[in-house]
Amino acid sequence: MKKTKIVISMVLVSFAIMLSLFAVNARSSTTTTDNTDKGLVVGDINGDGKTDSIDFGEIRNYLLGVVKDFSYIHGLEAADDNGDGDVDIIDYGIYRKYLLGIITEFPRKPTPTPTITVKPTSTQVEGLEIERKFLIEAKNIPYDLKTLDTYEITQSYINFSPEIRLRNVDNRMFYLTIKASVDYRGMVREERNFWITEEEYYNLYKKVEGNTIYKTRYQGPDEHGNTFAIDIFKGDLEGLAYYEMEFKNEELANDYTPPSWVGKEVTSDNRYKNGSLAQFGIPKD
């Protein structure tokens, strides 16, 4: 687990630098401050001691509703660029001006970091993807797919170990994701997601390895109210389809009983990981 976190951290640092270089008209320098002892740094939304395009991506994610909370414990305070007590489109505009060099500092002045007590929770593990995956046949799907949330996904990889993934959703949402397995079963993986711009996406796409995956994802609630995902693949992977369920913790994942209509579970079979599909195609059992 510790080794995985070290690898993820090293990759995150590398890609933070890469994304900053790819950002058009981005500031050529950033502010570095020790947040622990010297107080809150306005604009340092992810708590890495810098104010850059990575923080800008976090505030966009928050305003779009992609995330409900910031990754840094004081992210909400740091994102309030003008100090009016709200994080809104005004703060977004101020941050954009800052990155473009139109302004050289934020309107709000730094204040001492507030003391916040965080209570541990057993319902969700931060930064982990806990998921089980099953093969299915499209003809056996008991749902009317037209009634489910639908997404057209283009997925490709910059690296396979650790897994560094680019995802284009409906040609309007773009993500960079870094994953690494935590347990031998492949059910638990450490995951970090970054919302990126379309231009950043296509710049990073130049570094893609392997084949690009095309699939349609359908999401909806099962009979117990849990959200499932059905992936139906296209192109070279046509004929392959998955039923996936993501969980808040391992206990829920282990206790889960899949519906009777799904097929073989492939959670632990690395050949069915999307990264493997991009390299080797559909497994030949």
C-alpha positions in Angstrom: 0.0 0.0 0.0 2.8 2.4 1.0 4.7 1.6 -2.3 1.6 2.2 -4.3 1.1 5.6 -2.7 4.7 6.6 -3.4 4.3 5.6 -7.1 1.0 7.5 -7.4 2.6 10.6 -5.7 5.6 10.6 -8.1 3.2 10.3 -11.1 1.0 13.1 -9.8 4.0 15.4 -9.5 5.1 14.6 -13.0 1.7 15.2 -14.5 1.0 18.3 -12.5 4.2 19.8 -14.2 3.1 18.5 -17.6 -0.4 19.9 -17.3 1.0 23.3 -16.3 3.2 23.3 -19.3 0.3 22.4 -21.6 -2.0 25.1 -20.2 -2.3 27.9 -22.8 -1.0 31.3 -21.6 -0.6 29.8 -18.1 1.6 31.7 -15.6 5.3 30.9 -15.9 5.7 30.9 -12.1 3.8 29.7 -9.1 3.7 30.5 -5.4 5.1 28.0 -3.0 4.3 28.2 0.7 4.3 25.9 3.7 0.6 25.7 4.4 1.1 23.9 7.7 2.7 26.7 9.7 2.2 29.9 7.7 -1.5 29.8 7.2 -3.9 29.5 4.3 -2.7 30.3 0.8 -5.5 31.8 -1.2 -5.8 29.9 -4.5 -3.9 26.8 -3.3 -7.1 24.6 -3.6 -5.4 21.2 -3.6 -3.0 22.0 -0.7 0.3 21.3 -2.6 1.7 24.8 -1.9 1.2 26.1 -5.4 -1.4 28.2 -7.2 -1.6 26.8 -10.7 -3.7 25.2 -13.4 -4.2 22.1 -11.2 -6.1 24.2 -8.7 -8.0 25.9 -11.5 -9.2 22.4 -12.6 -10.4 21.7 -9.1 -12.5 24.8 -8.9 -14.0 24.0 -12.3 -14.8 20.5 -11.1 -16.5 21.9 -8.1 -18.6 24.4 -9.9 -19.7 21.8 -12.5 -20.8 19.5 -9.8 -18.3 16.8 -10.8 -17.1 16.7 -7.1 -18.9 17.8 -4.0 -15.8 18.5 -1.9 -12.2 19.6 -2.6 -9.4 17.1 -2.1 -7.6 19.5 0.4 -9.2 20.0 3.8 -9.0 23.8 3.4 -9.8 23.8 -0.3 -13.1 25.5 0.2 -11.5 28.4 2.0 -8.6 28.6 -0.5 -11.0 28.7 -3.5 -12.8 31.8 -2.2 -10.5 34.1 -4.1 -12.4 37.3 -3.4 -13.2 36.6 0.3 -17.0 37.0 0.0 -17.7 33.7 1.8 -18.9 31.9 -1.4 -17.1 29.8 -4.0 -18.8 30.7 -7.3 -18.3 31.8 -10.9 -16.8 35.1 -9.8 -14.0 33.2 -8.1 -13.6 31.1 -11.2 -13.2 34.3 -13.3 -10.7 35.7 -10.9 -8.6 32.6 -11.0 -8.6 32.6 -14.8 -7.3 36.2 -14.9 -4.6 35.2 -12.4 -3.4 32.3 -14.6 -3.5 34.5 -17.7 -1.4 37.1 -15.9 -4.0 39.8 -16.1 -3.8 40.1 -12.3 -0.8 39.2 -10.2 -2.5 38.5 -6.9 -5.9 37.5 -5.6 -8.3 40.2 -4.1 -8.5 38.3 -0.9 -5.6 38.4 1.5 -4.2 35.3 3.2 -5.6 34.5 6.6 -4.6 32.0 9.3 -5.6 28.5 8.5 -8.7 27.6 10.5 -8.6 24.6 12.7 -10.9 21.9 11.5 -11.4 18.6 13.1 -12.1 15.7 10.7 -13.9 12.7 12.0 -13.0 9.4 10.4 -15.7 7.6 8.5 -16.2 3.9 7.8 -18.4 4.5 4.8 -15.9 5.7 2.2 -12.2 5.4 1.7 -10.7 8.6 0.1 -8.8 8.1 -3.1 -9.8 4.4 -3.6 -11.9 2.8 -6.3 -13.6 -0.3 -4.9 -15.3 -2.1 -7.7 -16.5 -5.5 -8.9 -16.9 -6.4 -12.6 -18.9 -9.0 -14.4 -19.2 -10.1 -18.0 -22.7 -9.9 -19.5 -24.4 -10.5 -22.8 -26.3 -7.5 -24.2 -29.3 -9.7 -25.0 -29.7 -10.5 -21.3 -29.9 -7.0 -20.0 -33.2 -6.6 -18.2 -33.3 -2.8 -18.4 -34.6 -0.5 -21.1 -31.3 1.2 -21.9 -33.1 4.3 -23.3 -34.3 5.0 -19.7 -30.7 5.0 -18.3 -28.1 7.8 -18.2 -26.0 7.4 -21.3 -22.4 8.4 -22.0 -20.2 8.0 -25.0 -16.7 7.3 -23.8 -13.4 7.4 -25.6 -10.6 6.0 -23.4 -6.9 5.8 -24.0 -3.7 5.4 -22.0 -0.5 7.3 -21.6 1.0 4.6 -19.4 0.0 1.1 -18.3 1.9 0.6 -15.0 0.8 2.6 -13.1 -2.2 3.1 -15.2 -2.5 6.7 -16.6 -5.7 7.1 -18.5 -7.3 9.8 -20.7 -11.0 9.9 -21.0 -13.3 11.9 -23.3 -17.0 11.8 -22.3 -19.5 13.0 -24.9 -16.8 15.3 -26.4 -17.5 17.8 -23.6 -15.9 16.4 -20.4 -12.2 15.5 -20.3 -10.4 13.6 -17.5 -6.9 12.5 -16.6 -7.0 9.5 -14.2 -4.1 7.7 -12.4 -4.7 4.2 -11.0 -2.7 1.6 -9.2 -3.8 -1.7 -7.7 -3.9 -2.0 -3.9 -5.0 -5.6 -3.4 -4.1 -8.8 -5.2 -7.8 -9.3 -6.2 -7.9 -6.2 -8.3 -11.0 -5.1 -6.5 -9.4 -2.1 -4.8 -7.3 0.4 -6.6 -5.9 3.8 -5.7 -7.4 6.4 -8.0 -6.8 10.1 -8.6 -9.1 12.0 -11.1 -8.3 15.4 -12.7 -10.7 17.4 -14.8 -8.7 18.9 -17.7 -9.5 21.2 -20.6 -10.2 19.9 -24.1 -6.9 21.4 -25.3 -5.0 19.7 -22.5 -6.7 16.5 -23.4 -5.6 16.6 -27.0 -2.0 17.7 -26.1 -1.7 14.7 -23.7 -3.4 12.4 -26.4 -0.2 12.8 -28.4 1.5 10.6 -25.8 -1.0 7.7 -26.0 0.2 4.1 -26.0 -1.8 1.1 -27.3 -5.3 1.2 -28.8 -8.1 3.6 -28.0 -11.2 2.1 -26.5 -14.7 3.2 -27.5 -17.7 2.3 -25.4 -21.2 3.4 -24.4 -21.9 3.5 -20.7 -25.3 3.2 -19.2 -25.9 4.1 -15.6 -28.9 3.6 -13.3 -30.2 2.3 -10.0 -30.7 -1.4 -9.3 -33.6 -2.8 -7.4 -31.8 -1.9 -4.1 -31.1 1.7 -5.1 -27.4 1.0 -5.8 -25.9 2.7 -9.0 -24.6 0.3 -11.6 -22.8 0.8 -14.8 -23.1 -1.2 -18.0 -20.3 -0.8 -20.6 -20.9 -1.9 -24.1 -17.8 -1.8 -26.2 -17.4 -0.8 -29.9 -14.9 -1.2 -32.7 -12.2 -3.8 -32.1 -13.9 -4.8 -28.8 -17.4 -5.1 -30.2 -19.2 -8.0 -28.5 -17.7 -7.3 -25.1 -19.9 -5.9 -22.3 -19.5 -5.4 -18.6 -21.7 -4.9 -15.6 -19.9 -2.9 -12.9 -20.8 -2.0 -9.3 -18.7 0.5 -7.3 -18.8 0.5 -3.5 -18.0 2.8 -0.6 -15.9 0.2 1.3 -14.6 -3.3 1.0 -17.2 -4.7 3.4 -20.0 -3.7 1.1 -18.1 -5.1 -1.9 -17.5 -8.4 -0.3 -21.2 -8.8 0.9 -22.6 -7.9 -2.6 -24.7 -10.5 -4.4 -24.8 -9.8 -8.1 -28.1 -10.1 -10.0 -28.8 -13.5 -11.5 -28.7 -12.4 -15.2 -25.0 -11.3 -15.1 -22.3 -13.7 -16.2 -18.8 -14.6 -15.0 -17.1 -12.3 -12.5 -13.8 -10.9 -13.9 -12.8 -8.5 -11.1 -9.6 -10.4 -10.4 -8.8 -11.2 -14.1 -6.3 -8.5 -15.2 -7.0 -9.4 -18.8 -10.4 -7.7 -18.6 -9.0 -4.5 -17.2 -9.5 -1.7 -19.7 -5.8 -1.1 -19.7 -5.2 -4.7 -20.8 -7.9 -4.4 -23.5 -6.1 -1.4 -24.9 -2.9 -3.4 -25.2 -4.1 -6.9 -26.1 -7.8 -6.8 -27.1 -10.5 -9.2 -26.0 -9.1 -12.2 -24.0 -9.3 -15.5 -25.7 -10.5 -17.9 -23.0 
